[in-house]
Amino acid sequence: MSFASPIFLWGFMPVVLAAYLIIPAHHRNAVLAVSSLAFYAYGAHAAVFLLLGCIGVNYAAGIAIEQAESEFRRNAYLAAVVVADVGVLGYWKYAGFFTRQARTLAQPFGGHGVSVIDVALPIGISFFTFHLLSYVIDVWRERSPALRHPLTFVTYIAMFPQLIAGPIVRYHEIADQLTEVRTHRAADVAAGFPRFILGLSKKVVVADSVGPLADALFSQTSGGLTTVSAWIGVLAFSVQIYFDFSGYTDMAIGLARMFGFRFPENFARPYSAHSITDFWRRWHMSLSRWFRDYVYIPLGGNRGSAAQTYRNLIIVFVLTGLWHGAAWTFLLWGLYHGGLLIWERRNPRLREVDIEAEGFHPGGWSVVFMRARTFLLVMVGWVLFRSPDLSQAGRIYRALVLPSGFGIDARMASVLTHERAVTLALALTVLLLPRRFSLGRIMDHGTGPRIGALRLGYVLVAAPVCAILVAAGTFSPFLYYQF
């Protein structure tokens, strides 16, 4: 069930929110838990039983870790449940990829009998697995107590605003909110709804509008691709993935706020970054923090030699690539970003975060160049991320760098309407706004009559527009649903 679908906007969300507001405070987690499982079952069908099984195992493991009488048992319980969680993710997400590679390698030696495991990928498995791992690790580290009430634990893992595509809310970030009495219902709805509408407008007005331009490029398998079409398609995907994913995050944060929860921010104007290091501090921040705290730092972080730090970065970004998908394109995308981060560490001036301290004027040409360079490097990486296979990525890279015609090919011309061209241009113009400007944060945390008027005005204009587009059936699934 998509947040941008009629059944969610005019059915599921108002019904669940009304029940949540009416019911007594001590039953609110139960309402959220049951409705979240129904939300997941609607789209994932039988996979809801896999989710319930994982929830049951990790719920019991958390209590066992907390009550263990010795350090050995605590460590053993943690190791067992981590292996189980990773094993579930590995089987459902990667078994098909690795068995196909094994069959390919075995064929020259007569190994034609290698069976390929082909299973349907449960929606959101990468996200809820990371929530499960966060829970048991935080309990093991004694950062937060184990949850005793089963429905409270279901609420944390299956809460529908973040279940399918994040943000990845680590257990210690929300432990107190899960158990406290959430009372400011009307105020939370008033604060969360504008953020939800902001995200919905990003999705249906911008991302879905430019999406066909990206599809026209990445679905093209025959010749005739021109350089101009390649650049339009890559720019379109760069806009689409940001407005699609950040739009989903805004909707998730707004929904959570309406239910009394405060989720961490997931984006901070990433295309304003002046280095790849800065980009990863601004893009999908909840994933970056998860890998930092649960993988990079335990591996040693940057506390060892330069070679050890580079090794840790490569491990983290190989895992980051594979987390997004079981394909060589995602693996190479992760290696690409890991390599760029190593390059910046070997050249510290390329990754300085405090640009003012370096003597640069925030609006000077030096900063403009740094931001443009970073955006270009990120766009180059998006080709691997979006391409269905390496051969398609190779064709696009050739068209980008080797002049192959300055017109627009037929496939791109068929979808490049005036409306989409204007939307793409306006969205790209957003990149020129000040680095610290963030409409989501302003609408969430801003105070004063002007901010109040901004919230009201935005909702009054954007909500009807989004409703018309959704009713017309112009929405598409969120990109991160596939992960």
N, C-alpha and C positions, 0 to 999 in steps of 0.2 A: 504494500500500500504506500504510494508515494505521497509525500507532504503536499505535492502540487497537483493532486487529483481531486475531482469533485467529491468522491466518497469520503475522503479524509477531511476536506475543508468544510463540507456541509453536513457530514454525518458523524464520523468517528470523533473528531476533535471537539465539537460543541457538546456532544452527548457525554463524553468522558469528563470534560472540564466541568460541566454542570453537576454531574454526580460527585465529582471531587470537591466542589464548593459546598454542596449541600450536606454531604455525609459528615458525621462527627470526626473530630481531629484524629482520634486514635485508630480510625479505619482507613485513613487516607492512603497509607502505603499498600494496603490490601487492594484498594481500587486501582491504584497505579500498576501494581504487579499483575493483576488479572487482565486488565485492559492491554497491558504491554504484551502479554503472552498471546492474547487474541490478535493483536496487531501483527505479531510475527507469524502466527499460524496462517493468517489471511494470505500472506505472500509466500511463505516458506513451506506451507502444508506440513508434511510428515517430518520435516527437519526440526519442527518444534520439539520433538521427542529427543533429538540429539542435544538441543539446547537445555532441556530439562535434565537430561542425564549429566551433562557437564556441570550444571548448577548444583545438583545433588552431591556429586563427588567433591566439588570444591567447597561447598558448605560444610560437609563433614570434615574435610581436610583442614579447614581453618580452625575449627574447634579442636581437632586432634593436635595440631601444631601448638596452639595456645596452652593446652592442658598437658602436653608431654612432660614427663618427669626428668628427662635428661636431654642434654644437647644433642646427643647422638640420635635420639628418637625424633626430635624436632627437625633435624637435618634430613633424616630418612623420610619423614612424612612429606617434607617440602620437595625433596628430590622425586619422590614417587608421583606426586600430583603434577609437578612441572613436566615430567616425562609423559604423563597421561594427556595433559593439555596440548603439549607440543605434538604428541603423537596423533591426536584427533585432527589438529590443524594440518599436520603433514600428510595424513592419509587423504583427507577430503580435498585438500588444495593442491598437493604436489605429487601424489602417487601416479596420476596419469602422465604428468610431464616426465618424471624420472623413469617410469617404465618404458615410455616411448623412446627416450634416449638410450636406455639399455638395449632395446630391440634393435635400434639403428646401429649401435656399436657391435652387436652380436651377429648381425647379418653377414658380414664378410667372412665370418668363421663358421657359418652354417647354423647359427643360432636363431632360426626362424620361428622357433616355438615359444619365444619370450612373450608372455601375455601382457597386454596393456590393460591397466586398471582404469576403467572409465566410470567415474561417479559424478553425480551432479553436485556442484559447489553450493553449500548452504549459504543463503544470503547473510552477509554481515559476520561470517565466521572469523575473519581476521580481527574484527573489532571486539567481539565478545570474548574471544580467546585472550586478547591482551588485557581486558578488564578482569578476567578470571586470574590471570597471572599476577596482575597488580595486587589483587586482593590477598592471595596466599603469601606473596612476598612481603607485603606490608605487615601482615600479621606475624610472619616469621621474624621480621626486623623489629617488631614491637612498636611500630609507628602508630598503629591503631588496633583496637581490640577486635576480636572475632565477633561476627554478628551471630546472635543466638536465635533471633526470630526468623524463621524460614522466609516469610513473605517480605521482610525487610531486605534479605539477601537477594531475592528475586527482583525486587525493585531496583537495586543497584545494578545488577547484571543486565536485566531485560528492559530497563526503562526506555520506552519507545522513542523519546526524542533523540537518544544517542545510540540506540541499538544497532542500526543498520550501517551508519556511516560516521559515527563519532559526533563530537570530539571524543578522544580517548580520555575519559575521566578517571584518573588514578584513585584508588580506594581512599588513601589518606586525605585526598582533596575534598572528599564529600562525606566522610564517615560521620562527622557530627551532624550534617544536614539530614542524613538518613534517619537518625534516631531522635532528633529534636522535634518539638511541636511547631509546625509551620502555621502561623496564625494570620499573617498579613495577606489575606487572600485577594481582596479587591485591589490593593496597591500593587501586588505582584502581577495581576492580570493587566492592569493599566500600564505597567512598565514593560511587560514581556510582549504584548501584542504588537506595538510598533516595530520591535526588533524582528518579530516573525514576518511582518509585512515587508520589511526591508529585504529579508532573505528571499521571500517569495518573488518580489519584483526583480531581484538579481537573476533569479532562475528563469522566470517565464518571459521577462521583457528583454534581457540581454543574452544570457547563455543559450536559451532555446532559439533565439533569433539568429545568432551567428553560427550555431552548431552545424547547419547544413553546409556552410562554407568549408568547415573542417572536414565534414564527411565527404564532400566532393573531392578533396585532395587525397585523403587516406584510404578511400575505397577504390581509387583509380589504379587498375592493374595493367592497363594497356599503355601503349606509347602516346605521345602527343602532349605530355605534361610540359607546360612552359614555366619559365623562371618566375614570371609575375604571378601565375596561379599558385605556384609552390609557396611563395612568400605570403600571399593572401591567406592560403589555407593554414599555414603555420601561425600567423598572427591571429587568425580566427580561433584556432584551438587554444592558444595561449590565453585569449580573452575568455573563451568558453569554459575552460577548466577552472579558472579562478572564480568567475562569477557563479558557476554551477556549484563548486565545492564550498566557497565562502558563503554562498547563498544558503546552502543546506545548513552550514554551521550557524548562521544567523537565525535560521528557523529553529534549530535545535536549542540554541541558547534562549531564544524567546519563549519557546514552549516550556522549557525547564523552569524559566522564571515564572511563568503563569502558574506552575505547580509548586512554586516556593523554593526551587533549587537555583543555585548560582553556579553555572558551568564556567570553566576557564575559557579565555579567548583562544581561538585557533589560528587566527590570521592577524597580521599587523602590517598591511600594505606591502606584501612581499616583493612586488614589482618595483618598489621604491628602493630596494636594497642596493647597496653600492659594492657588494662583494657576494660571493657564493656563501661564505660563512655567515654574512648578514642575512642572506636569503633564507637560510635554514633556521635562523632565529625568528623569522617572520612567517614562513610557510608551514602549514600543518604543524603548528607548534606543539600540540599535544603528542603527536607521534615522535617529534624530535626529543621532547622531554622524556618520553617513555624509554626510548633507546638510550638516552644519556644516563638515566638513573638505574636502569635494569640491565644494561649491556655494557655501554662504554666505560662507565666508572668502575663497575666490578672487574672489567678486563684490565684496569690500571689507568684508564683515561690518558691524560698527558703527563702523568707523574713519572714515567720512565724515560728511556732514551727517545730520541727522535724517531728511530726505526720502530720502536714499540708503539709510539703514538700513531705513526702511519699505519701500522698493522691493525691497531684498534679501529681506526677510522675506516679502513677498507672492510673489516669484518662488519661493522655497523652498517655501512652503505650497501654491502652485498645483501645483508638481511633486509635492509630497507627496500631494495629493489625487488627481492623475492617476496616480501610481504605484500607488495602491490599486485603480484601476479606470477604464476608459474610459466615463465617464458624467457627465452634468451634476451628478448628486447628489454624486459624489466631488469634482468640481471646486469646487462650492459649499461642501462640507465643508472643503476645504483653505482656501478664501478666508475662511470663517467663523473658523477658528482663526488664520489670519494676521491677520485684523482684530482679534481679541481680543488677540493679542500686541502689536499696535501700540497698542491702547487702554491696555494695561498699561504700555507704555514711556512713554506720555504721562502716566501717573499712577504714578510709581515706587513709591509706597507699596503699590500693589496687587500688586506682584510681588516684594517683598522675600523673599529665601530664608531669611535668618537671623531667624526670628520672635522668638527670645529677645532678640536685639540691639535689637529695636524696643520692648522693654519689655513684650511680651505674655507672659503665663504660658502655658506649653505646653498646659495644660488649661483655660485660661480661655475665656470666652464669645467673645472677639474671634477666637480661633483657630477655635473651633467654627463661627462665622459664615463665616470665610474658606474653610474646608474645604467647608462646605455650599454656599456660592455657587459654588465651583469645580466641585463635583460636579454641580450643577444645570446649569451652562454646558456641561459635557462631555456630559451626558445629552441636552441640546437638540441638540447636534451629532450624536449617535448616530442621531437620527431621519433625518437626511440620509444618513448613512453606510449605514444598513440598508435604507432604502426603495428599492423597485425603480425608482421614477421620482418626478418632482417632484410630480405630482398626488397620489400616495399620501402623500408627506411633508406636503403641504399639508393633507390630510384629518386626519392625525394631529396636526399642530400646532394645528389648529382645535379638535380634541377636547381637547387638553391645556389650552388657555387659555380656551375658551368652554364653560361648563357645558352638558353635553348628556346629562344623566342620571347618577345616582349609583349605579346598579346595575351589574351585570356582564352584558355582552351574551352571547348564546347561544354564539358561537364560543369566547370566552374561558372561559365556564363549563364547556364540554365538556372542557377540558384542565386547568383549575385544580383539581387534586386536593389533598387534605390534604398528601400527601408533597411535592408541588411547592411548595405555599405555605410549608411549614416550611423547605424547602431554601432558598427565596428569602429568607425572613426571616433565617435563620442566616447566609447569605452576606452579606447587607446589614449584619448585625451586625459582621462582620469589619472594616467600615469604621471602627468605633469603637475598634479596637485602636490602641495607640501608633504614631505615624508610623514609628518606627525598627524596629518589629517586622517581621521577615521570616522566615518559617519556612524558606524555601529557603536563605537564607544561614546561618541557624542550623544547619541540617542539613549544609550544605557545609563551613562554616568553624568551627563551634563545637567546643570541646574539653572534655574532662572526662567523668567517668563518667555524669553526668546526661544530657549530650548523646548519649552512646553508647546509653544506655537509651532515650532519646527516638527515636533512629533505629530501633533494633530493634523497639520497641513499635509505632511507626507502620507499619513494614513488615509486621509480623505481623498487624496489624488490617486495614490498607488493601489489601494485596495480595490476600487471599482475596475481599474484597468486590468489588474491581475485576475479578477473574477471573470471578466469578459474573455480573456485569453484562455483561462482554464476551461470555461464553459464551451469555448470553441474547439477544445481538444487539441490545442497547439503545444501542450506540455510533453516532455519526454522524460524517461527515467534519469535519476541523478547518476552522474558518471561513477561516483564512488560506491554505488550499490554493488558493482561487480567485484569489489575487493572484500 
